[in-house]
Amino acid sequence: MVKIAVLAKEVPDSDIVDAFAFAGRLQIDPATKTIRRENIAVGMNSYDAQAVEAAMRLRDAGVDCTIQVLSVGGIAPQALFQRSFALGADEGYHLVDNSFAGVDSMGCAHILAAAIRHLGGADLILCGRQGTDYDQGVVGPTVAALLDIPCVSIAKDVRLVSPGIARVVRAIPDGEETVDVELPAVVTISNELGVPRYPTAMAAFAARRKKPVTLSAADIGLDAARVALSGERVRRVEIDIPKREGTCQFLEGNSASDVAAKLAQALSKESVI
Ligand SMILES: Cc1cc2nc3c(=O)[nH]c(=O)nc-3n(C[C@H](O)[C@H](O)[C@H](O)COP(=O)(O)OP(=O)(O)OC[C@H]3O[C@@H](n4cnc5c(N)ncnc54)[C@H](O)[C@@H]3O)c2cc1C
């Protein structure tokens, strides 16, 4: 039985963040230097949904596997776990502890690595190539380093070609690269993998009854003081919201062709056409 661990992060909905920014309603919390998330829906990082999809494609290909989803923190984690269960994940682990407050990517990776160890290790650890909120792409490779296992990044396809060997196709700027990696390994999944499946209504309904297991720092054998030490090496000094301006010009004319001519002229002036 192949054990697959998928690391999944809760992020604010990017479309809503964009809409808030455009409307001038996006706010930064001056104390934590993070985006205020009140009224912004949260859900699973889209790359992580693709990581779950990668795990499901392995199962579809006949790999006998268990799929665990692990997530640290978050304000409404039930949405992330319900989606994971609906997509086919077998187990969910929610990592929560007071000592996790304020962790950076390194701290987050320490927590995830400790949880994976606590759960008896995994043959394949799938995660997103980056979080869509801060786009750091640090957690996956750091988990690999902490577990002393290889990491293959930015994958568009993962297959098991022989026992203990995964063949990974990486998306690279001018095409793709295929590599074989010995398991256990971390593979970070990119959007080139393709659109994740939609759960059936029946699966979504059944997922509502499933709950993740909650694990604290003590549960996974992590010393709270060590989390604090490992978790605050990078401090965000400033974060800015770019200014976005939209102008709207109404064109008037005597006829449709007159307005169309004015529109063409305006677009040409702005170098749009
Ligand atoms: C409990 C908690 C408290 C936090 N407090 C603060 C704070 O006070 N100030 C602040 O600036 N930031 C805070 N953060 C944000 C924290 O810095 C980021 O979660 C962390 O840096 C990882 O995000 P990233 O963008 O670096 O991930 P990336 O490295 O971009 O993510 C890559 C992949 O790693 C995996 N991954 C990342 N994060 C998680 C996760 N949480 N759970 C499971 N898998 C994950 C996913 O597969 C993801 O696709 C907090 C986070 C948590 C979980």
The ligand as an SDF file (V2000), in Angstrom:
LIG
                    3D

 53 58  0  0  0  0  0  0  0  0999 V2000
   -1.1480   28.8780   12.1870 C   0  0  0  0  0  0  0  0  0  0  0  0
   -0.5330   29.8750   11.2510 C   0  0  0  0  0  0  0  0  0  0  0  0
   -0.2460   31.1700   11.7140 C   0  0  0  0  0  0  0  0  0  0  0  0
    0.3200   32.1000   10.8600 C   0  0  0  0  0  0  0  0  0  0  0  0
    0.6080   33.3450   11.3160 N   0  0  0  0  0  0  0  0  0  0  0  0
    1.1620   34.2530   10.4970 C   0  0  0  0  0  0  0  0  0  0  0  0
    1.4900   35.5650   10.9290 C   0  0  0  0  0  0  0  0  0  0  0  0
    1.2690   35.9260   12.0860 O   0  0  0  0  0  0  0  0  0  0  0  0
    2.0430   36.4450   10.0640 N   0  0  0  0  0  0  0  0  0  0  0  0
    2.2840   36.0690    8.7700 C   0  0  0  0  0  0  0  0  0  0  0  0
    2.7830   36.8700    8.0140 O   0  0  0  0  0  0  0  0  0  0  0  0
    1.9940   34.8450    8.3210 N   0  0  0  0  0  0  0  0  0  0  0  0
    1.4490   33.9220    9.1410 C   0  0  0  0  0  0  0  0  0  0  0  0
    1.1400   32.6840    8.6900 N   0  0  0  0  0  0  0  0  0  0  0  0
    1.3720   32.4060    7.2850 C   0  0  0  0  0  0  0  0  0  0  0  0
    2.5790   31.5550    7.1400 C   0  0  0  0  0  0  0  0  0  0  0  0
    3.7080   32.3920    7.0620 O   0  0  0  0  0  0  0  0  0  0  0  0
    2.3620   30.7620    5.8770 C   0  0  0  0  0  0  0  0  0  0  0  0
    1.3150   29.8650    6.0470 O   0  0  0  0  0  0  0  0  0  0  0  0
    3.5540   29.9440    5.5710 C   0  0  0  0  0  0  0  0  0  0  0  0
    4.5570   30.8560    5.2520 O   0  0  0  0  0  0  0  0  0  0  0  0
    3.2970   28.9770    4.4450 C   0  0  0  0  0  0  0  0  0  0  0  0
    2.7750   29.6780    3.3600 O   0  0  0  0  0  0  0  0  0  0  0  0
    3.6260   29.9470    2.0840 P   0  0  0  0  0  0  0  0  0  0  0  0
    2.8960   30.9650    1.2850 O   0  0  0  0  0  0  0  0  0  0  0  0
    5.0370   30.1960    2.3970 O   0  0  0  0  0  0  0  0  0  0  0  0
    3.4710   28.5280    1.4130 O   0  0  0  0  0  0  0  0  0  0  0  0
    4.1580   28.0660    0.1120 P   0  0  0  0  0  0  0  0  0  0  0  0
    5.5230   27.5830    0.3910 O   0  0  0  0  0  0  0  0  0  0  0  0
    3.9880   29.0820   -1.0000 O   0  0  0  0  0  0  0  0  0  0  0  0
    3.1740   26.8510   -0.1800 O   0  0  0  0  0  0  0  0  0  0  0  0
    3.5790   25.7630   -0.9870 C   0  0  0  0  0  0  0  0  0  0  0  0
    2.7810   24.5660   -0.5860 C   0  0  0  0  0  0  0  0  0  0  0  0
    3.1260   24.1790    0.7440 O   0  0  0  0  0  0  0  0  0  0  0  0
    1.9830   23.6240    1.3740 C   0  0  0  0  0  0  0  0  0  0  0  0
    1.5920   24.4760    2.5070 N   0  0  0  0  0  0  0  0  0  0  0  0
    1.8680   25.7680    2.7280 C   0  0  0  0  0  0  0  0  0  0  0  0
    1.2950   26.1940    3.8630 N   0  0  0  0  0  0  0  0  0  0  0  0
    0.6260   25.1520    4.3640 C   0  0  0  0  0  0  0  0  0  0  0  0
   -0.1950   24.9590    5.4970 C   0  0  0  0  0  0  0  0  0  0  0  0
   -0.4600   25.9510    6.3340 N   0  0  0  0  0  0  0  0  0  0  0  0
   -0.7180   23.7410    5.7130 N   0  0  0  0  0  0  0  0  0  0  0  0
   -0.4790   22.7030    4.8490 C   0  0  0  0  0  0  0  0  0  0  0  0
    0.2690   22.8390    3.7480 N   0  0  0  0  0  0  0  0  0  0  0  0
    0.8100   24.0370    3.5100 C   0  0  0  0  0  0  0  0  0  0  0  0
    0.8740   23.6220    0.3320 C   0  0  0  0  0  0  0  0  0  0  0  0
    0.9070   22.4120   -0.3620 O   0  0  0  0  0  0  0  0  0  0  0  0
    1.2900   24.7500   -0.5840 C   0  0  0  0  0  0  0  0  0  0  0  0
    0.7600   24.6370   -1.8840 O   0  0  0  0  0  0  0  0  0  0  0  0
    0.5950   31.7300    9.5130 C   0  0  0  0  0  0  0  0  0  0  0  0
    0.3020   30.4310    9.0540 C   0  0  0  0  0  0  0  0  0  0  0  0
   -0.2460   29.5050    9.9160 C   0  0  0  0  0  0  0  0  0  0  0  0
   -0.5310   28.1180    9.3800 C   0  0  0  0  0  0  0  0  0  0  0  0
  1  2  1  0
  2  3  1  0
  2 52  2  0
  3  4  2  0
  4  5  1  0
  4 50  1  0
  5  6  2  0
  6  7  1  0
  6 13  1  0
  7  8  2  0
  7  9  1  0
  9 10  1  0
 10 11  2  0
 10 12  1  0
 12 13  2  0
 13 14  1  0
 14 15  1  0
 14 50  1  0
 15 16  1  0
 16 17  1  0
 16 18  1  0
 18 19  1  0
 18 20  1  0
 20 21  1  0
 20 22  1  0
 22 23  1  0
 23 24  1  0
 24 25  2  0
 24 26  1  0
 24 27  1  0
 27 28  1  0
 28 29  2  0
 28 30  1  0
 28 31  1  0
 31 32  1  0
 32 33  1  0
 33 34  1  0
 33 48  1  0
 34 35  1  0
 35 36  1  0
 35 46  1  0
 36 37  1  0
 36 45  1  0
 37 38  2  0
 38 39  1  0
 39 40  1  0
 39 45  2  0
 40 41  1  0
 40 42  2  0
 42 43  1  0
 43 44  2  0
 44 45  1  0
 46 47  1  0
 46 48  1  0
 48 49  1  0
 50 51  2  0
 51 52  1  0
 52 53  1  0
M  END
$$$$
